[in-house]
């Protein structure tokens, strides 16, 4: 496997030996152009105009992830190839262009980036908290709307029970009183919720909340599992996910 952008042919080729094929440096990267010449070596695989671009999709994904989390790039002092370094200047690895299983190497480096404790994850975590905050509000609104529907259904059932027989009057009164209390509690709580959420309906709110929770889970998947803030947000995400599932089970089919 060869490092990106290393071209040492000009240094190794004997002067005037035009008959011999160009020799390659010890890392195996052929000469790019005669214009590079003695000065050094061009970047291969990583475009000269943008060091964060790569011809290989697997490596491009790795570069995008590194850039997202605040990693920096630097030139290899020996051959001019590119290395990536974490924000804490602790973890570092070269970017490869060719070689066997280069896609596997790129994937392994993405794991290195995700597990690095020095990366800048404040912005992704802020986005996670935004989604969880929205999900929490939507879940609460949907739960209250569902409480109101269940209370109304209980009241209707109680009225039906009252019409069945007088011997069920005591039980019907108990169910009716409990339903009235639940309805009053739901109505009081719903008064603090934005009117547009009340009119949307519990099913739609639960769906939107589920979407926010899903987005948060996907974002947290790429963040270091050992980070305390990440741990706390994962616990909060799972708690909200369980509430959404419980809420959806209560909703009418």
C-alpha positions as CSV (number, residue, x, y, z in Angstrom):
1,X,0.0,0.0,0.0
2,X,1.4,3.4,-0.9
3,X,1.0,6.8,0.7
4,X,-0.9,9.5,-1.1
5,X,1.1,11.9,-3.2
6,X,4.6,10.5,-2.9
7,X,6.7,10.8,-6.1
8,X,10.4,10.3,-5.7
9,X,11.2,9.1,-9.2
10,X,13.2,12.3,-10.0
11,X,15.4,11.5,-7.0
12,X,16.0,7.9,-7.9
13,X,16.4,8.0,-11.7
14,X,20.0,8.2,-12.9
15,X,20.8,11.3,-14.9
16,X,20.4,10.7,-18.7
17,X,19.2,7.2,-18.3
18,X,16.2,7.5,-20.6
19,X,16.2,3.9,-21.7
20,X,15.4,2.6,-18.2
21,X,11.8,2.7,-17.1
22,X,11.1,5.2,-14.3
23,X,11.9,3.7,-10.9
24,X,9.5,4.1,-8.0
25,X,10.2,5.2,-4.5
26,X,10.1,2.6,-1.7
27,X,6.4,3.3,-1.2
28,X,5.6,2.3,-4.7
29,X,4.0,5.5,-6.1
30,X,5.0,6.3,-9.8
31,X,6.0,9.7,-11.0
32,X,3.1,12.0,-11.8
33,X,4.7,14.6,-14.1
34,X,8.0,15.9,-15.2
35,X,7.0,19.4,-14.1
36,X,7.2,18.3,-10.4
37,X,10.8,17.4,-11.0
38,X,13.4,17.8,-8.3
39,X,11.3,20.1,-6.1
40,X,9.4,17.2,-4.8
41,X,6.4,15.3,-5.3
42,X,2.8,15.9,-6.1
43,X,-0.3,14.6,-4.4
44,X,-1.9,11.6,-5.9
45,X,-5.4,10.6,-4.9
46,X,-5.8,13.8,-3.0
47,X,-6.5,16.6,-5.4
48,X,-3.9,19.4,-5.5
49,X,-6.6,22.0,-5.3
50,X,-8.3,20.5,-2.2
51,X,-6.4,18.3,0.2
52,X,-9.8,17.1,1.7
53,X,-10.8,15.5,-1.6
54,X,-9.9,11.9,-2.6
55,X,-10.6,9.8,-5.6
56,X,-11.5,6.7,-3.5
57,X,-15.1,7.0,-2.1
58,X,-14.1,5.0,1.1
59,X,-11.3,7.4,1.8
60,X,-13.5,10.4,0.9
61,X,-15.9,9.4,3.6
62,X,-13.0,9.1,6.1
63,X,-11.8,12.6,5.1
64,X,-15.2,14.1,5.5
65,X,-15.6,12.5,9.0
66,X,-12.2,13.7,10.1
67,X,-12.9,17.2,8.9
68,X,-16.3,17.2,10.6
69,X,-14.7,16.4,13.9
70,X,-11.9,18.9,13.8
71,X,-9.0,16.8,12.6
72,X,-6.2,18.6,10.7
73,X,-4.1,17.6,7.8
74,X,-0.4,17.9,7.4
75,X,2.3,17.0,4.9
76,X,4.6,14.1,5.5
77,X,8.0,15.8,5.9
78,X,9.8,12.9,4.2
79,X,7.8,12.3,1.1
80,X,5.1,15.0,0.9
81,X,2.2,12.7,1.6
82,X,-0.8,13.7,3.7
83,X,-1.4,12.7,7.3
84,X,-4.4,13.4,9.5
85,X,-4.0,14.4,13.1
86,X,-6.7,14.7,15.8
87,X,-7.4,18.0,17.6
88,X,-5.4,16.8,20.6
89,X,-2.4,16.0,18.4
90,X,-2.3,12.5,19.8
91,X,-3.7,10.3,17.1
92,X,-2.3,10.4,13.6
93,X,-2.4,8.3,10.5
94,X,-1.5,8.5,6.8
95,X,-4.0,8.8,3.9
96,X,-3.5,6.1,1.3
97,X,-4.3,6.1,-2.4
98,X,-3.5,2.6,-3.6
99,X,-2.8,-0.8,-2.3
100,X,-4.7,-3.9,-1.4
101,X,-7.8,-3.5,0.8
102,X,-7.5,0.2,0.9
103,X,-11.2,0.5,1.5
104,X,-10.9,-1.7,4.6
105,X,-8.1,0.6,5.8
106,X,-10.3,3.6,5.3
107,X,-13.1,2.0,7.3
108,X,-10.7,1.2,10.1
109,X,-9.5,4.8,10.2
110,X,-13.1,6.0,10.5
111,X,-13.4,3.8,13.7
112,X,-10.2,5.5,14.9
113,X,-11.8,8.9,14.3
114,X,-15.1,8.0,16.0
115,X,-13.3,6.6,19.1
116,X,-10.9,9.5,19.5
117,X,-11.5,11.4,22.7
118,X,-9.9,14.6,21.5
119,X,-12.2,15.3,18.6
120,X,-14.5,18.3,18.6
121,X,-18.0,16.9,19.1
122,X,-19.6,19.9,20.7
123,X,-21.6,20.9,17.6
124,X,-22.9,17.3,16.9
125,X,-23.9,17.0,20.5
126,X,-25.7,20.4,20.4
127,X,-27.7,19.1,17.4
128,X,-28.5,15.9,19.3
129,X,-29.8,18.0,22.3
130,X,-31.9,20.1,19.9
131,X,-33.6,17.0,18.4
132,X,-34.1,15.4,21.8
133,X,-35.6,18.7,23.1
134,X,-38.1,18.8,20.2
135,X,-38.8,15.1,20.7
136,X,-39.5,15.5,24.4
137,X,-42.0,18.4,23.8
138,X,-43.8,16.5,21.0
139,X,-44.0,13.3,23.1
140,X,-45.4,15.3,26.0
141,X,-48.0,16.9,23.8
142,X,-48.9,13.6,22.2
143,X,-49.2,11.9,25.6
144,X,-51.6,14.6,26.8
145,X,-53.7,14.4,23.7
146,X,-53.9,10.6,24.1
147,X,-54.8,11.1,27.8
148,X,-57.7,13.3,26.7
149,X,-58.9,10.8,24.1
150,X,-58.7,7.9,26.6
151,X,-60.5,10.0,29.2
152,X,-63.3,10.8,26.7
153,X,-63.5,7.1,25.7
154,X,-63.7,6.2,29.4
155,X,-66.5,8.7,30.0
156,X,-68.4,7.3,27.0
157,X,-68.0,3.8,28.3
158,X,-69.2,5.0,31.8
159,X,-72.3,6.4,30.2
160,X,-72.9,3.1,28.5
161,X,-72.5,1.3,31.7
162,X,-75.0,3.6,33.4
163,X,-77.6,2.6,30.8
164,X,-77.0,-1.1,31.2
165,X,-78.3,-1.6,34.8
166,X,-78.7,0.2,38.0
167,X,-76.6,-2.4,39.8
168,X,-73.6,-1.2,37.9
169,X,-74.2,2.4,39.0
170,X,-71.6,2.4,41.7
171,X,-68.9,1.0,39.4
172,X,-70.0,3.4,36.6
173,X,-69.8,6.4,38.9
174,X,-66.3,5.4,39.9
175,X,-65.1,5.0,36.3
176,X,-66.8,8.2,35.3
177,X,-65.3,10.2,38.2
178,X,-61.8,8.9,37.4
179,X,-62.3,9.7,33.8
180,X,-63.5,13.3,34.6
181,X,-60.4,13.8,36.8
182,X,-58.1,12.5,34.1
183,X,-59.8,14.7,31.5
184,X,-59.5,17.8,33.7
185,X,-55.8,17.1,34.3
186,X,-55.2,16.6,30.5
187,X,-57.1,19.8,29.7
188,X,-55.1,21.8,32.3
189,X,-51.8,20.5,30.9
190,X,-52.8,21.0,27.3
191,X,-53.5,24.7,28.0
192,X,-49.7,25.2,28.2
193,X,-49.1,23.6,24.8
194,X,-48.9,25.5,21.5
195,X,-52.3,25.4,19.8
196,X,-50.9,24.1,16.5
197,X,-49.6,21.0,18.4
198,X,-53.0,20.4,19.9
199,X,-54.7,20.4,16.5
200,X,-52.1,18.2,14.9
201,X,-53.2,15.1,16.8
202,X,-51.3,12.6,19.0
203,X,-50.5,10.2,16.1
204,X,-48.7,12.9,14.0
205,X,-46.9,14.3,17.0
206,X,-45.7,10.9,18.0
207,X,-44.4,10.3,14.4
208,X,-42.5,13.6,14.4
209,X,-41.1,12.8,17.9
210,X,-40.0,9.4,16.6
211,X,-38.2,11.0,13.7
212,X,-36.3,13.4,16.0
213,X,-35.3,10.5,18.3
214,X,-34.1,8.5,15.3
215,X,-32.0,11.4,14.1
216,X,-30.5,11.7,17.5
217,X,-29.7,8.0,17.7
218,X,-27.9,8.1,14.3
219,X,-25.9,11.1,15.3
220,X,-24.8,9.5,18.6
221,X,-23.7,6.3,16.8
222,X,-20.7,8.1,15.4
223,X,-19.6,9.7,18.6
224,X,-17.1,8.4,21.2
225,X,-18.9,6.0,23.5
226,X,-16.7,6.9,26.4
227,X,-17.6,10.6,26.5
228,X,-19.7,11.4,29.5
229,X,-22.0,13.8,27.6
230,X,-22.5,11.2,24.9
231,X,-23.4,8.6,27.5
232,X,-26.0,10.9,29.1
233,X,-27.6,11.8,25.8
234,X,-27.7,8.1,24.8
235,X,-29.6,7.3,28.0
236,X,-32.0,10.2,27.4
237,X,-32.5,9.1,23.8
238,X,-33.4,5.6,24.8
239,X,-35.8,6.9,27.5
240,X,-37.6,9.0,24.9
241,X,-37.6,6.2,22.4
242,X,-39.4,3.9,25.0
243,X,-41.9,6.7,25.7
244,X,-42.6,7.0,22.0
245,X,-43.1,3.2,21.6
246,X,-45.4,3.1,24.7
247,X,-47.4,6.1,23.3
248,X,-47.8,4.5,19.9
249,X,-49.1,1.3,21.5
250,X,-51.8,3.4,23.1
251,X,-52.9,5.1,19.9
252,X,-55.9,3.7,18.0
253,X,-54.9,1.6,15.0
